[in-house]
Amino acid sequence: MPRLRLLALPAVASAIGRELGREIEYHERVPSTQSRARTLATEGAIRGIVVADVQDVGAGTHGRAWIAPAGSSLLASWIVRPAPAAPALFAALAGVAVARALDALGCEGARLKWPNDVRFDQGKVAGALAHATSDNSGGVLVLGIGVNVHQRASDFSGELREGATSLALARRDVDRLELLAAITGELDRLERPGERAAALAEWRDRSIVLGRAVEVRLDGRAFAGTATAIDDEGALLVRTADGVERVIAGEVRLA
């Protein structure tokens, strides 16, 4: 049995949850860890992780589906309460958390693409999706992360065949339970006072877009320019012929 599926045993989930400082809810199959975690947050969950072996309607950025065969990916959503002051920045820095976790597990050299893609061995290996809401107790952020771990080339179809990869395709053997623990530790690290600035500097160092010509699709329009910086709220600054555009959402591609 893959070790991640041991979380189906209440005693194991409870023990690992205590070690990580969070309650863990494991599903063999779930429509979406993100939607389930948002439901738990609405019901008052403080800090938790929803983990699944497979999702039926998992979502990525720009409304794309996140499709992964059972047992092939780490699929999890973290409840962060209170919500970070700059949720978009925290979502971008989640890429740093994933990259650091991969480093710790022997997969050094991950790079980052704005806003929240993690790239490894020339392909996208992970992505994050954040949803923040406000309430009377500081708000809550639900952060979903998917990491391609065991996929074979035949598991990717359509446009994914060109742009996606997995740790297995990069000849890295990673245990999903160890990866879950490593990412959780790095996300916790991001919440510590003073850590955000260091993570932002690391994001810039790992970025594949800064200093590069890019094409941006945003709100029904498109423009081109040079990505020059990510600001303290997570927005991408793009210098165009008409000035500097501050991109807080949209699709960015290398030109």
C-alpha positions as CSV (number, residue, x, y, z in Angstrom):
1,M,0.0,0.0,0.0
2,P,1.4,3.5,-0.9
3,R,2.2,5.2,2.4
4,L,-0.1,8.2,1.7
5,R,-3.1,5.9,1.8
6,L,-2.2,5.0,5.4
7,L,-3.9,8.3,6.2
8,A,-7.1,6.4,5.7
9,L,-6.4,4.8,9.1
10,P,-7.7,7.2,11.8
11,A,-4.9,6.4,14.2
12,V,-2.3,7.1,11.5
13,A,-3.9,10.3,10.4
14,S,-4.3,11.4,14.0
15,A,-0.6,10.7,14.8
16,I,0.7,12.4,11.7
17,G,-1.7,15.3,12.3
18,R,-0.3,15.8,15.8
19,E,3.2,15.8,14.4
20,L,2.3,18.4,11.8
21,G,0.2,20.5,14.1
22,R,-2.9,20.1,11.9
23,E,-5.9,17.9,11.6
24,I,-5.8,15.7,8.5
25,E,-8.8,14.5,6.6
26,Y,-8.0,11.9,4.0
27,H,-10.2,10.8,1.1
28,E,-9.6,8.0,-1.3
29,R,-11.6,9.9,-3.8
30,V,-13.2,13.4,-3.5
31,P,-14.6,15.9,-6.0
32,S,-12.0,18.5,-4.9
33,T,-9.7,18.9,-1.9
34,Q,-10.1,22.7,-2.3
35,S,-13.9,22.6,-2.1
36,R,-13.9,20.2,0.8
37,A,-11.4,22.3,2.7
38,R,-13.5,25.5,2.0
39,T,-16.5,23.7,3.5
40,L,-14.6,22.7,6.6
41,A,-13.3,26.3,6.9
42,T,-16.9,27.6,6.7
43,E,-17.8,25.2,9.4
44,G,-15.1,26.7,11.7
45,A,-12.0,24.5,11.1
46,I,-9.0,26.4,12.3
47,R,-6.0,24.6,10.7
48,G,-6.3,21.5,8.7
49,I,-5.3,19.6,5.6
50,V,-7.6,17.8,3.2
51,V,-5.7,15.1,1.3
52,A,-7.0,12.9,-1.6
53,D,-5.6,10.0,-3.6
54,V,-7.7,11.2,-6.6
55,Q,-10.0,14.2,-7.4
56,D,-12.9,14.1,-9.8
57,V,-13.2,17.9,-10.5
58,G,-9.9,19.3,-9.3
59,A,-9.2,22.8,-10.6
60,G,-6.0,24.5,-11.6
61,T,-5.4,28.1,-12.5
62,H,-7.5,29.9,-15.1
63,G,-10.3,27.4,-14.5
64,R,-8.4,24.5,-16.0
65,A,-9.1,21.0,-14.7
66,W,-6.4,19.3,-12.7
67,I,-6.6,15.7,-13.9
68,A,-4.4,13.0,-12.4
69,P,-4.7,9.2,-12.3
70,A,-5.3,7.7,-8.8
71,G,-2.2,7.5,-6.8
72,S,-0.1,9.6,-9.1
73,S,-0.1,13.0,-7.4
74,L,0.0,14.7,-4.1
75,L,-3.4,16.5,-3.9
76,A,-4.0,18.5,-0.8
77,S,-5.5,21.7,0.5
78,W,-4.4,23.6,3.6
79,I,-6.6,25.7,5.8
80,V,-4.7,28.8,6.9
81,R,-6.2,30.9,9.7
82,P,-6.0,33.8,10.1
83,A,-5.6,34.6,6.5
84,P,-2.3,36.2,5.4
85,A,-2.4,40.0,4.9
86,A,-1.6,39.5,1.2
87,P,-3.3,36.3,0.0
88,A,-2.0,36.6,-3.6
89,L,1.5,36.9,-2.3
90,F,1.2,34.0,0.0
91,A,-0.1,31.9,-2.9
92,A,2.9,32.9,-5.0
93,L,5.2,32.1,-2.1
94,A,3.6,28.7,-1.8
95,G,5.7,27.9,-4.9
96,V,8.8,28.6,-2.8
97,A,7.5,26.2,-0.1
98,V,7.1,23.5,-2.7
99,A,10.5,24.2,-4.2
100,R,12.1,24.1,-0.8
101,A,10.3,20.8,0.1
102,L,11.5,19.3,-3.2
103,D,15.1,20.4,-2.4
104,A,14.9,18.7,1.0
105,L,13.8,15.5,-0.7
106,G,16.6,15.4,-3.2
107,C,14.9,17.2,-6.1
108,E,17.0,20.4,-6.2
109,G,16.6,23.2,-8.7
110,A,12.9,23.8,-9.0
111,R,12.0,27.1,-10.8
112,L,8.9,29.3,-10.5
113,K,6.6,30.9,-13.0
114,W,4.2,33.6,-12.0
115,P,1.8,33.4,-10.4
116,N,2.0,29.9,-8.8
117,D,3.5,27.3,-11.1
118,V,6.5,25.2,-10.0
119,R,8.7,23.9,-12.8
120,F,11.1,21.1,-12.7
121,D,13.2,19.6,-15.5
122,Q,11.7,22.0,-18.0
123,G,8.1,21.2,-17.2
124,K,5.3,22.1,-14.8
125,V,5.4,19.8,-11.9
126,A,3.2,21.6,-9.4
127,G,0.7,24.4,-9.0
128,A,-1.2,26.2,-6.3
129,L,-4.7,27.7,-6.1
130,A,-5.8,30.0,-3.3
131,H,-9.2,31.2,-2.1
132,A,-9.4,33.8,0.7
133,T,-12.5,35.0,2.6
134,S,-12.9,37.5,5.4
135,D,-14.8,37.1,8.7
136,N,-14.7,38.5,12.2
137,S,-11.7,36.5,13.2
138,G,-9.1,37.5,10.7
139,G,-10.4,35.6,7.7
140,V,-9.3,32.3,6.2
141,L,-7.2,31.2,3.3
142,V,-7.6,27.8,1.6
143,L,-4.5,26.9,-0.4
144,G,-4.7,23.9,-2.7
145,I,-1.5,22.4,-4.1
146,G,-1.1,19.6,-6.6
147,V,2.3,18.0,-7.3
148,N,2.8,15.5,-10.1
149,V,4.8,12.7,-8.5
150,H,4.3,9.3,-10.2
151,Q,2.9,10.1,-13.7
152,R,4.2,8.5,-16.8
153,A,4.3,10.3,-20.1
154,S,1.2,8.6,-21.3
155,D,-0.8,10.0,-18.3
156,F,-0.5,13.5,-19.9
157,S,-2.7,14.3,-22.9
158,G,-3.5,17.4,-25.0
159,E,-1.7,20.6,-24.1
160,L,-0.4,18.9,-20.9
161,R,1.7,16.6,-23.0
162,E,3.8,19.6,-24.0
163,G,4.0,21.5,-20.8
164,A,3.7,19.1,-17.8
165,T,6.1,16.7,-16.2
166,S,6.4,14.6,-13.0
167,L,9.0,13.8,-10.5
168,A,9.1,10.2,-11.9
169,L,9.7,11.4,-15.4
170,A,12.6,13.4,-14.0
171,R,13.9,10.2,-12.5
172,R,13.2,11.3,-8.9
173,D,11.6,8.8,-6.5
174,V,9.6,10.8,-3.9
175,D,7.2,9.5,-1.3
176,R,3.9,11.5,-1.3
177,L,3.5,11.3,2.5
178,E,7.0,12.7,3.0
179,L,6.3,15.4,0.5
180,L,3.1,16.3,2.3
181,A,5.0,16.7,5.6
182,A,7.8,18.7,3.9
183,I,5.4,21.1,2.2
184,T,3.4,21.6,5.4
185,G,6.6,22.5,7.3
186,E,7.6,25.0,4.6
187,L,4.1,26.6,4.6
188,D,4.3,26.9,8.3
189,R,7.7,28.6,7.9
190,L,6.1,31.2,5.6
191,E,3.7,32.2,8.4
192,R,6.5,33.1,10.8
193,P,7.4,36.8,11.3
194,G,10.2,37.9,9.1
195,E,10.1,34.9,6.8
196,R,8.0,36.5,4.1
197,A,10.8,38.8,2.9
198,A,13.3,36.0,2.6
199,A,10.8,33.9,0.7
200,L,10.0,36.7,-1.7
201,A,13.7,37.2,-2.4
202,E,14.0,33.4,-3.1
203,W,10.9,33.6,-5.4
204,R,12.8,36.2,-7.4
205,D,15.9,34.1,-7.6
206,R,14.0,31.0,-8.8
207,S,11.7,32.9,-11.2
208,I,11.8,32.1,-14.9
209,V,9.9,35.2,-15.9
210,L,11.7,38.1,-14.4
211,G,13.8,39.9,-16.9
212,R,12.1,38.0,-19.8
213,A,9.8,39.1,-22.6
214,V,6.2,38.0,-21.8
215,E,2.8,38.1,-23.2
216,V,-0.1,38.8,-20.9
217,R,-3.8,38.0,-21.4
218,L,-6.0,39.9,-19.0
219,D,-9.6,40.9,-18.9
220,G,-10.2,40.3,-22.6
221,R,-7.1,42.1,-23.7
222,A,-3.5,41.1,-24.4
223,F,-0.3,43.0,-24.3
224,A,3.4,42.3,-24.4
225,G,6.4,43.6,-22.4
226,T,9.2,42.7,-20.1
227,A,8.5,41.2,-16.6
228,T,10.5,43.3,-14.2
229,A,9.4,42.5,-10.7
230,I,7.0,41.0,-8.3
231,D,5.8,43.5,-5.7
232,D,5.1,43.0,-2.0
233,E,1.4,42.0,-2.7
234,G,2.3,39.4,-5.3
235,A,1.5,41.4,-8.4
236,L,3.7,41.0,-11.5
237,L,5.1,44.3,-12.9
238,V,5.4,44.3,-16.7
239,R,7.1,47.2,-18.5
240,T,5.4,47.9,-21.9
241,A,5.8,50.5,-24.5
242,D,3.1,52.6,-22.7
243,G,4.4,52.2,-19.2
244,V,4.3,49.7,-16.4
245,E,1.4,47.4,-16.0
246,R,0.6,45.9,-12.6
247,V,-0.8,42.4,-13.2
248,I,-2.7,40.9,-10.3
249,A,-4.5,38.2,-12.3
250,G,-4.3,36.9,-15.8
251,E,-2.3,34.4,-17.9
252,V,1.4,35.1,-18.5
253,R,3.5,33.3,-21.1
254,L,7.1,33.7,-22.1
255,A,7.3,35.4,-25.5
